C-alpha cells in the first residue's frame, strides 16, 4: 500500500495516521509525499514512481481517489495504466 499526498508535510501525515491508530498498516518505504519527490498527482510520473517503489507494474496497482483528473493521470501511467476507482465515500 502507498499514500500519495498532494500537499503538506510527510511527518504531519504520518503523525495523523499514527494518532488514528492505522500507521502500522502502511509500509513506511511506500509512503510517497509529492513535496519530497518533487512530483504532483497531476502527472503520471508520481503514479509510476509509486508502482516502481512497490515493485509492481502500474497495471498491477489500484489508485483510489476523489479527483477525476488524478484518476485519469493514474490510468495513463503506462500502456497498461493503473486501475482506478472513485473514493468509496463519493461513489453513488
Buried (B, 14 or more C-beta within 10 A) or exposed (E): EBBBBBEEEBEEBBEEBEEEEEBEEBEEEEBBBBEEBEBBBBBBBBBBBBBEBBEEBBEEBEBBBEBEEBBEBBBBBBEEBBBBEBEEEEEE
